[in-house]
Amino acid sequence: MLAAHRKHALKFFADSFIHSYSQMFFSDNRTFAYLILLSSFVNPYSGFSGVFALTSGILIAWWLGFNKTYLQTGVYSFNSLMIGLVMGLYFNFSIQFFIILFVISVFTTLLSKAIAIVFSKYNLPILAFPFLLSVWALIVTLRTSSVVTLSQTGIFVNNELYSLGGIHLVEWFQYLDALPIPRWADAYFKSLGAIYFQYNIISGLLIAVGLLIYSRIAFTLSLVGFVTGYYFFQFLNGSAEPLNYNFIGFNYILSAICIGGFFLIPSPKSYLLALLTAPIIAIMHTSMMVVFGSFQLPIYSLPFNIILIVLLLTLKYRTESNQLELVWIQQFSPEKNLYKHRNGKDRFSNQSYFHIHLPFFGEWYVSQGHEGNITHKGEWKYAWDFVVTDDMKITFRLPGTAVSDFYGYNAPVLAPAAGYVYDLVDEVEDNPIGEVNLEHNWGNTLIIKHSDALYSKISHLRKGSFKVKPGEYVYKGQVVAACGSSGRSPEPHIHFQLQATPFVGSKTMKYPISYYVEKKEGEYTFHSFDYPEERSTISGIQITPILKSAFDFIPGKELKFEVSRSDHNKKQLLRWEVFTDAYNHTYLYCHQSKAYAYFVNNGTVHYFTDFYGDKKSLLYQFYLGAYKIVLGYYDRLEVSDVLPMSGFYSGVAKFLQDFIAPFYIYLKADYSSKFKSTDDPHQPSLVVIESSATVHAASGILKRMDFEISVAQGKISTFKVTHHHHTITAECIS
């Protein structure tokens, strides 16, 4: 038990430590962080001092009981790292040095927490404000103190390099420093290194490589922002030399990354805003150098910090988004932010908060749809008329002269969603076939309130058939009345509409039906949050008990699998468990791979929303294979969806796609599932579902994975994955 606790504590410290290095770029990419760590040791004194200060900051935050989730991301400690890096650069090591460094690291950590509390009210990042306040206080203090002395490192660079690595290191450094590259490129690499107080091209190259690995969008934005700021600064001052020898052009780099792709969804407009921000930074940069120079204080990243906070506050409190969309759920990567955003829009753009279902059992025919040619015009154009027909689309049995001859007459009418009965009319007689009652146009009508601005209205009901009364609460699918032919109704049918006001005769509003299937020539098509079209035969989803039971992942439920692979004989045991997080979101957790797969089951459809963890795990493959499953069996029914690009595909084409993703996406990741077979289409005890996940471009399919899910005895019995001629079979053993 003690060993496990120590292991957990060590992992916690390691995560907090390494994430602090990439936090300046708002990244959680460990490869990037390790390259930054390496670059910080090009000047070993600065690097070691940074490690000491960072460790001090993490330990004091842990000791004081700071939020461990935030601490593990490096949010509270990266400012202490910055203090350590700059101290090691300018002062000689001594006992007094490390005492002062420890004290200022503690203060910086406390300041980070305090600023985070204040900024959290506006959902703003703390940025480098704790570092700036601490370093200015330290500089002023040390001017009047002789406790620590200024370092001579960096003055005789060649001598220091020779002592570390001999003549070969000196020659290599001189070669890199004299690379025949443009002045702006030299300043760009050195400015990258200067973010971590390494004023050399080696550190800059290491960070540039890490930035490219971490994010192609961020790398592109760093170039766009720096070049724009560099030349505008030159335009203002007649020269870019202050940037070339101070290397504080990283203000342009960081602002472009944050504005173009981290706090805003990457898009052509976010790139344009990043371009426009660079000249503003240049003006702030120029003015601050004069003001702070009079006090002999460096400005470091102050221009970037101020401009970013001003911009974020402005954008958060505007009235229109203007396609400059803020990132509300941070994925810590511009690519992930973009692909997640696009995936959400593709999957849920029509999804409504209140799910409205069809107000009937079985299959009905849409005799008049939106903007129909009979009565659905003007303010009443968003409505449907439903009738019941036979295979020949005839609505009645012979002789067809009485309302009772019509298939839909007296059929039960259902509440389309939960709510309160607001009003009803139950006094109009059914019309003789072919006649209409224009005096009572809507006939017998039921109005249900679902929310303050959402009401459903069902009209032409049979007099005396109501099962509810005003003020009564009704459940989705509850029988509330029966189909009739009252009002302007030449034959029995249901008129159904959604409206924002509660009155009979209110104008209609366009609002989707949550889930339904359309039947055409014996084939079924699944629709989600769509609008039934005129002359289509539709029905609500009839839930199949074994599918409902198999995907009923309630918190506490466990699934155990014995997994075998076609490429070797070794079997593996896996255990998944269902949990609910603090936000009441449910997820599957794999105890072996430590992966999470978030999902939603709304009683009609099971679908996954997010995945975190090992992309090679069986749980990730199940996330892909069961990405969207309808819980009602319909023969050969196909379901399509859009997969998030990040994580599923990582080839060269994806690497190139990232560069232009804010402007154009040519790669598509699609999901499809289909009911393959069953032992009984009416009361199945076995259902087999086949699905696939595919990445394709104009040139064809780039990657494909095929899956098969067998459901038996109310549970998932087997799950198969086929990829590159290899098959993984998971047998459920619990």
N, C-alpha and C positions, 0 to 999 in steps of 0.2 A: 504493500500500500504506500509506504514511504517512497519507494523507488518510482512508483507511478506518479506520485505528487511532484517529485523532483523533475521527472521527465516532462511533465506538463508545464512546470515553472520555467524550465530551460527553453522549451518551445515558445512559450509566451515571450520570454526575453529576446530570443532570436528573431521572432517575427517583429516585435517592436523595434529592435535594433535595425534590421535591414530595411524595413519599410520607411524608416525615418530618412534614409538617403534618397529615395525616389519621391518623397512627399512634396518636395519643392515643385515637381512636375505633376503633382496630383496623381501619381501612378502607383499601382500595387504590383507592377511587374518585377519579379525577383531578379531576372537576368539583367534588366536595366539597373536595378539597385546595386547589384554586385559590380557592374562596370563603373558606376559612380563611386562606389567604395574604393575600387582600384584606382580611379583617377584622382581621388583625394590624397593618395599616398605618393603622387609624383613629387610633391613636397612632403617628405615623411614626417617632418615636425608638425605641419598643419594636420596631416592625416591622423597622427597619433593623438594630438590634442583634441581633435574632433571626436575620436572614439571615447576618450576620457569624459568629455563634457556630455556626450550622448548617453553614456552609461550612467553618469550621475543623474541626468534628467529622468531617465526611465526608472531608476531605483527610487528616487524621491517621489515620483508620481505614483508608483506602486505602493510605497510606504504610506502615502497620504490617502490612499484609497480612491484614486481617480478612476473614472469609468474605464474598465479594462478593454472594452471593445474599441473605443477611440484610441486608447494608449497603444493597442496592438497595431493600429494603422499608422502610428508615427505622428499623429496630429499634435500631440502635446510635447513631443520631444525633438522634432526636427529643428526648431528654433535654437535649442541648446546645442545641437550639432553645429549650426552655423556659428554660434559664439565660439565654440572650440576651434573650428577651422580658422577663423580670423585671428584668434589669440595665438595659436601656434605659428601663424605666419609672421607675426610682428614682434613677439617677445621670446626671450630666452627661458628655457625650462629651469625651474628651481622649485624648492619646497613651497616658497611663497607664491610662485606662479600657479601651482596646482591648487593651493588653498583658495586663491582668488577665483580661479576657474571653476572650482566646485561651488563656491558661494554664488557666483553670477549665473551658473547653470541652474541652481535651485531657484533663484529669483526669476529667471527666464521661463522655467517650467510653471511656476506659480502665475506669472503674468500671462502665459498661454492659456491657462485654465480660466483666469479672470476675464480675459478678452473673449474667449469662447462663450462664456456665459452671457456677456453683453451682446455679442454678435448673433447668438443663436435666436434672439428675439426676432431678427430679420432674416434668419436662415442664411447668414453670410459666413464665409471662411475667415479664419484668423490671419491667414497669409503670414508675412514676415514681420508684422508689427511688434510682437514681443522681442524679436531679435534686434530690430532697429532701436527700440527704446532702451534695451539693455546695453547694446554696444555703445550708444552715445553716452550713457551714464558712465560706462567703464572708461571710455576715452577721456572724458573730462576728469574723472577721478585720478587716472594714472598720470595725467599731466602734472599733478601736484604731489605725486608720490614717487619715491625711488625704490619701492619694494621690489618691483620687477624692472628689468632692463630691456631695452630694444634689442632685437635680434639682428645679426649681420647676415643671416641666411638670405639668399636671393641676390646679394650684391655681387659675390664672386661665384656665379653659377657654375662655370666650367670647373673650378676647383672642387666644388661640392659634388658635381657629377663624377669627376675623376675618382674621388674618394669612395663613391658608392659603387661604381661599375667599371672604372678604368677608362682607357682611351676610347674603347669601342662605344661606350655609352655616351661619351662626349661627342664623338663623331656622328652618332645616330641622332642625338638631340640637335646638333648644328644642322644636320641634313634636313630634318623636319622643320626646323625654325626658318630655314632658307628656301623652303619649297616655292617654286615659281607660280604662285597663285595670286589672284587679284587682292588688292588691299582690303576690300570689303570681306572677302572669304577668310583672309588671315584674321581679321577682326572678329568675324563670326565664330570661328573655332575658339579663339582665345576668350571671347565673351561667354561661350558655353562653359569653358573651364572656370571662368571667373564667378559663375553662379556658386561654385564651391570653393572660391578663393584660390584657384589654381590658375595663375596667369601664364599659361603656356599652351602650346598647340597640341601637345600630347594628351593632356587632360581633355581638351576640347574634342579631339578626334575620338577618344574613348566614349565620351558622353554622346557625341553625334551618332556613333554606331549603336549605342544603347537606345537612343531616341528612335532610331530607324527600326530597331527590333521591336521596341515597345509600341510604336504607332507611326504608320506612314503619313497619316493625316497630320499628326503633331509635328513630324519632321518637316513636312511641306510648309505648314504654317510658320514654323520657326524661321525658315528661309524667307518666306514672304514678309513676315513682320520685321525681321532684322534688316533686310535690304531696303524696305520702304523707310524705316526709321533712320537708317544710316545715311541715306541720301537726302532725306528731309533735314536731318541735323546738319549736314554739310551745307545745304541750301540756306539755313538760318544763320549759321556761324561762319560761312565762307570756307570752312575746312572741317574735316571729320577727325582731325588729329586727337582731340580730347577723347574721342571714342577709342581710337587706336592705342592710346597709352593708358587710359583708365579702364578700358574693357568693361564698361557698365552698359554696353549695348544689350546685355541680357534682359533689360527691361522690355525691349521690343520683342524679344523671343518669347518670354513668359506671357506677356499680355496677348500676343497673337494666338498662342496655344490655348490659353484660358478662354478667350473670347470666341475664337474661331471654331473650337471643337470640344471644349471641356464643360463649360457652364452653359453653352448654347449648342443646340443640335447642329452639327456641321452641315452647311448648305452654302450655295453661292452668296446669299445675303450675309451669313456669318463671316465668310471670307472677306466680303466687302467691308463689313464693320471692323474687322481686324486691320484692314488696310487703312481705314479712316482713323483708327485709334493711334496708329504709329506716329503720325504727325503731332497729335495732341501730346503724346508721351515726350516727343522731341522738344516741344515747347516747355513742358513741365520740367524736363531734364535740364534744359538750358537755364531756366530761371532758378531752379533749386541749386544748381552748382554755384551760382552767384551768392544766393542767400546763405546757404550752409557753408560755403567756402569762407565767408567772413567770420564764421565761428570755428573754422578748421575742423568741420565734421563731414564725413563722407555721406553721400545720399544713398549709396547702394541701390536697393530695389524700391525705394520710397515712391518714385513716379509710378511704377507699375502697380504698387499696392493701392495708392490713392485712386488712380484712374479705374482700376477694376472694381473697387468698392462703389464708386460713384455710378459706374455703368450698371452694375448688378442691381443696385437700389432703384435706379431709373427704370430698368426693364421689369423689375418685379412689380412696380406700382403703375404701370401703364394700363390703358383701357383696351388696347387692341394688340394682338401678338404680331401682326404684319409679317407672318411667316418666319420671324426670328423667335424660335421656340426655345424656352429655357429647359434645361435638363432637370427634371424633378426627382427622378430616381437615378442616382449616379452609379455608372458602371465602371468608372475609373479608367476609361479608355475612350478616345473620340470615336474609334470604329465601333466599339460596343454600344456607345450612346446612340450612334446613328442607326446601326442595324437593329437594335432593340426598338428604337422609335419607329422605324419603317415597318418592322414586323408587327408592332402594336397597331399601327394605322391600318395595315393590310388585313389583320385578323379581326379587329374590333371597331373599325371606323363606324359601322352602322349599329353597333351594339347599344341597346338602351338600358338605362338603369332598372326600369320596371319591365319585366318580361311579360309581354302580352301573347296569349295563346289563342288558338282558334276556338270559337264558342260552340263547338259541336263534337260529337263522336263520329268516327267513320269518315268515309270519302264523300265530299261535296264538290259540286261544280260551281266555278265562279261565272255566274251569268252576266254580271256587270262589275267591272273593276274600277280602278282610279280613272277619272275623266271619261267615264262611260258615255255612250251615245244616247242614253235614255234620260236618267235623272241626275247622274253624278256630274254636275256642272258647277262652275263658279265656286262659291264658298263651300259647296258640298261635294267637291270633286274627289276627295280622299276617302272613299267609302267602298264597301264591297257588298254585293248581293250574292247569296249562296243558295243553291238548290240541289236536290238529290236527283240523280239521273240513273238510267240503266246503261248498258253497254252501247246502246245506239244514241245516247245523249237525249233520250226521251224522259220527261220529268214525271210521267204518270202511267198508270196501268189503265187499260180500257174499262169503261168507256171514256174516262177522263172528264166527266161532266160535273163531278162533285169534288169538294176539297179533299175528302177522304180517299179519292183515287190517286192523289199525288204522293210520291214516295217520301217527300220531306215533311208532309203534314203530321203534326203532333209529335215530331221527333224532339228529343230532349235538347234544350239549349243550356249551355254551360257558362259559368262565370269565367271570363278570359284571364282573370288574375284576382288575387285577393283584394278586398276592399269593403267599403260600406255601401249599401243600397241607398242612393241619394233620393231617387224619385222613381215612380212607376205610374203608368197609365194602363187601366184594366177595365175599359168600358166600351170598347169598339168591337162590333160583331165582325166575323169573317165575311168577306165579299163572295158573292157568286162568282164562279170561274169566268174570267174575262172582264169583270167589272172592277172599278176602283172607287174608293171613297176619298174624294178630294177635300172634303170638309175636315176630315181627321187624317191628314196626309200621312203621318207617321204610324198611325194605328196604335195598337197596344205596345208600349215601349218601357224598357228598363234602363235606368242610368245608374252606373256603379262608379263611385269615387275611389280611385286608386292612389291619388296624391292630390296636393292642392291645385295642380294645373294639369291633371290627367284624369279624364273620365272616359268610360266606354259606354256606348249607346247601342242597344239591340232593339230593333223595331219589327213590326208586323207580326207580333206574337199572338197566340191564341188566347182569347178572353177566358178568364177563369183558370188558366194553367199555371199561374205564378205560385212558386214555392217559398217566396221570400216576401218581406215587407220593408217599407222605408226605415232606415236606421239599423237594419240588421247587418251583421258582419258575414261576409261570404268568403269561401275559400276558392282557390283556383280549381277549376274542374267541377265545382258543385253544380248540380242541376238546379236551375233557377226558374225555368218556364218551359214552354213548348212552342214549336214553330207553328205559325198560323198564316192567315191571309187577310189581316186587317189593315185598313188605311189604303194608301195608294199601292195596292198589291193585286195584280190580276190573277196571280196564282200563288200558292204557298211558297214562301221563301224567307230567308233571314237577311235583314239589312244590318250591317255592322260597321261602326265607325268609332274613331277616337277623337276626342275634343278637349279643349282647354277650359271650357266653361260648362256648368252643370245643367243646362236647359235643354228641353226638347226643342229641336230646331237650331241648336248651336252649330256654327260652322265647323267643318272638319279640320283635323290636323294630320299631317303626314307622319305616321308612326309605324314602325315595322312589326311584323309578326315574328316572334322570337324563333321558333323552330317549327317546321312542317315538311312534309314530303309531297312531291308532285308525281303523279302517275301518268305516264304517257306511253301508249302502246305496250303495256305490261311491264315497263321499266320504271324504276323509282329514282327520283332525284332529290337529294337533301338540300334544304334551304335553311339558312340561319340569318335571322334579322333581315328579312327580305319582305317584298311586297307581292302577294299573289297576283298573277296576271289574269286578265279576262280570258275566258274559255280554257281554263286549266282545271284539272281535277286534283284536289289536294286533300290532305288529312293531317291531323296532329300526330305526334309521335306516340305510338302505342308501346309502352315500356315492356320489355321482355324480362321476366323475373330473374333468370339466371345471369343475364348481363348486368342488371341492376345490382345483384348480390356480389358478382365477381369484382366490380369496380367500386364497391362501397368501402372505400378506404377510410374507415373511421379512426380517430386518434386512439392509439394503443394497439391497433391491429398489427400482427406480424405476418410476414411472408417469408418462408424458407425455401431455398432452391438448391438442388444439386445440379451443378453446371458441368457439362462435358463439351469438349471441343474436338472437331474432326481432325485437327492437325497434331494432337497428342492425346494420350490415354488418361492423363491425370484428371481427376475430378475435383471440383471445388464446391464447398458449402458456403452459401451466402445467406445473410439474414437482413431483411428490410423491415423497417418499422415506421408506422405513421405517427407523425407529431403535428402539433399546432404551435405556431410561434406567437410572440407577444401581440402581433397585429391580427391574430385569428386566421392566419393563412395556413393551410394544411400542406404537408409535404411528406414525401417518402425519403427515408434516410437509410443508407446502406452502411451497416456497422463495419464492414470490411474495407470499403474504399473511402469512407467518410464523405460520400457525395450526397447532395440534396436535390430532389426533384419536386418542385412546387406544382400543385395541380388544383383544379376546380371540378367539383361534381355538383351540378345544379339539378340533378334528378332526371334530366333529359339527355345531357351530354357530359362525358368526362373529357377534360382536356388539360394538358400541361401548359404551364406559363413560364417557368424559369428553371434553369439547372445550374448548379454550382458544384464544382469538384472535378474529379477525374473523368475526362472524356473517353477513356478506354474502358470504363467500368460497364458492367451489365446494366446498371441502373440508367446510365446515359442511353444505352441502346434501347431500353424499355421506354424511356422518355421519347425517343424518336419513333419507336414502333407503335406506341399507344398515344401518340400526340393528340389525337382527337378521335373519340369513339362514341358513336350514337348508341344509346342504351336500349334501343328498340330494334328487333331483327326485321329487316326487309330484304328479300332475296336480291342479291347482287347490288345492293345499295352502295354507292360510292360516296366517299366524303373526301373533300380536298381542303388543304390548308397551306399556309406559308410558313416555312421554318426560318428561324433566325440564322443568318449567315455565319456569325461569329461562333466558333467552336466546332461546327459541323464540317467545315471545309477549310483547309489551310495550305493549299497548293500554291504554285507560282501564280496561277491565274487570280487567286484570292489576294496574294501579295500586291499584284499590279492593280487589282480592282480597288484596293484601299486608297491608292493615290487619287483616284478620280471619283470615289464613291459619293462625295458631297455634291457632285455635278451630274453623275450618270452611273447607274448600276446595271451592268450587263450580265452579272451572275445571278441566277435565281435558285433558291433552295425550296423545293416543294415537297409536300407530304400528301399521300393519298392512302385511303383504307377502303376495304371492300369486304362485305360478308361473303365468304367463299362457299361455305356449306353448312348444313344443319341436319340433324336426324329427323326433325319434325318442324315444318315452318310455322305451325300454329302454337304448339306447346313444346318448344325444343328443350332437350336436356343436354345437348351438345351444339356448340356454335364455334365455327372456325373463321377467324378474321385474318385476312392477309393485308399487309400494308407495305409501303416503301417510302424511303427518303432519298431524294435525288437532287444533285446540283447539276445545272445545265447552263450552257451559254449558247450563242448562235452556232458555235462549232459542233454542238452536240452534248451528250451526257459526259460530265467530268467525274462524277462519283455517284454510286447508287448502293443503297443497302436495302435488303428485303427482309421482311419479318412475317412471322406467323404466330398468332395467339389463339390457343385452344381454350375454350371455356367449357367446363363440365362440372356438374354438381355444385353450381353456384360459386365457383372459384376459378381462377386462372390455373389450368392444369399444366400447360406447357407453353413455353415462349422460345421461338427459334429465330436466329439471326443468320442471314447468309450474306457474305461479303467477300469478294475476291476468291470465290470458289471454296471458301471455308465456312463451316456451319457451327454455330454455337447453340446448344440445346440446354434449356433450363427446365428441369422438372420440379414442379411444386411439391414439397414433401410435408406441408403443414396445412 
